[in-house]
């Protein structure tokens, strides 16, 4: 299906919003404090804060440049606030009040009239009317002055990058890491938000893409700083519908309790902190109003800094299981009753949020596994709770790549059974909390579970206890292999998981993505987009793009399928032209070249096409009136030029020269890198460093031969449009070559076919033009 990496709007629909629209404010803060912002009305927002240290400060932020939304839907950048007036009603509780020292201050970051970067600090109380916790604040930017009291230093309003309102707890001490005597909870509401004067409105992208059939994934750890209204608007405008997988994260949802200078996850006061609960209630309500059905996703991970030490999986040497993120998350032990009981409480809290919003209960258990240490490949099966569950002195495994004995293999089977039991208990907790119908899904990451270097790992991390119908749906993701081009591994994994767990295809979902680094966007998004089409062709009904932040950052735009008539107009019939061409038929390769002649007579030539396109005249090959009738019938069946077909080019149809017998080493398709298994058929013309390369999309059935490192192989499959998929990825630098016979994809050049029996009888050959079709590479 078509897609686009949009870097900016190019004439697409737009609208206008009031500057300082509540949906587009954000929050930020240092950890371990927590805060969230939600919209409570079209002109109102609410911030919820939780403080743990005296030096913690939350900022309610307005950015002049929208760096979070998709380029088709972002608001326009405008740094000029001259003669603009912002007004709102302020109400707060649990925070230092407007009139106090360290009270709410508007920090403005930008440049002064000379262009020198600087910041100004505008005390809100100086522009407020009312009480310290309930006042109307009016901010005329052209006459604002910074400082604790007025008069102060005038700000420069015409070159502002961002501004934020500071929110701090009672007892605030700037820069202090001293813990508060007790957790401090605070809130602020801005209502009746209005913007008047010059530049009070901003242009915003309003391109509502048609529904395209795909679905999206989000994560609270990635979007905690935004309003749910902003996210749901983005998802809907991008053409996603139906289900939204929402990973509740591993670092922002929990409550904390102090201990020994640190803070650790806690159930005191409930499973979710107030900021998270407020955000997710708003998210559920916004999703329900827009017709979305969230799938709440919970993993076996917690931010390592706040995870109880005895909850963590550990390797045999006592090292805790930690991911490579910074800061790292810890993997929870499926054997630890406290850790697993905690997850069940968290799951129940999110189920209750879904029920309160009138949403169906859909819950994903995300990537539960026993961790394997990167580098050493040591499995983390040896925390105290796991050791006890495995009999107290389980067999030692220090490297999953090594050959394992019977006792070690039995240990992996026991670990798999324990993991399956823990997920079954979590699934039951979800169903119990739902008090009715609930759909429970399991997400598995096949590149780790089915790593070829650790063939026995699936015993622990893909246990047979997960076999259908343990869960309502099985969800698979394989983006490491997908983005690396490891097609054979992906396909083998699908078949293996099907055989091991037995989920019918209608009970399977697929996750495509993601693109971690923006510099990989141009390489990875085409593969992700193609994987969505591939999953659809396999019969996967629910396909998810992972994830929204990367979609917005890179401008990934999935386009809707064309309407049926256009589909038919672009169709290809995999049939051959029914007549022999004969020696009188002609073939003409053509290029498109722009030639600019300068005043001095010199030329500048620009090739518009990388490859020639062929034109044929097959009319002179017609030998009888019966062949005229065959041609006419074939023309009608193709609807003239509407449908393509194959043509056997008598002058060039082999990988060996033009017409020679092919061999497996004729044409270089590429070189191995240890991961790539997909290689497109090509034929090269000319000598030298830059021969002209022609994509072969219609090889003849049964004619393709492949060699790897000079040795012929049959360990490959041939995908549509001439894509060779090797069963194993060739090592670095190993050449992949192929030989083949091929046809040319063509169409009739005209809507009209002029045939004359009288002319033919008089020896006049008809002219029947065919044009080569450019097919997807």
Buried (B, 14 or more C-beta within 10 A) or exposed (E): BEBEBBEEBEEBEBEEBBBBBBBBBBBEBEBBBBBBBBBBEEBBBBBBBBBBBBBBBBBBBBBBEBEBBBBBBBBBEBBBBBBBBBBBBBBBEBBBBBBBEBBBBBBBBBBBEEEEEBEBBBBBBBBBEEEBBBBBBBBBBBEBBBEEEEEBEBBBBBBBBBBBBBBBBBBBEEEEEEBBEEBBBBBBBBBEBBBBBEBBBBBBBBBBBEEBBBBBBBBBBBBBBBBBBBBBBBBBBBBBBBBBBBBBBBBBBBBBBBEEEEBBBBBEEEBBBBBBBBBBBBBBBBBBEBEBBBBBBBBBBBBBBBBBEEBBBBBBEEBBBBBEEEEBBBBBBBBBEEBBBBBBBBBBBBBBBBBEBEBBBBBBBBBBBBBBBEEBBBBBBBBBBBBEBBEEEBBEBEBBBEEBEEEBBBBBBBBBBBBBBBBBBBBEBBBEBBEEEBBBBBBBBBBBBBBEEBEBBBBBBBBBBBBBEBBBBBBBBBBBBBBBBBBBBBBBBBEBBBEBBBBEEEBBBBBBBBBEEEEEBEEBBEBBBBBBBBBBEEEBBBBBBBBBBBBBBBBBBBBBBEEEEEEEEEEBEEEBBEBBBEEEBBBEBEEEEEEEEEEEEEEEEEEEEEBBBBBBBBBBBBBEEEBBEBBEEBBEEBBBBBBBBBBBBBEBBBBBEEEEEBBBBBBBBBBBBEBBBBBBBBBBEEEEEEEBBBBBBBBBEEBBBBBBBEEEBEEBEBBEBBBBBBBBBBEEEBBBBBBBBBBBBBBBBBEEBEBEEEEBEEEEBBEBBBBBBEBEE
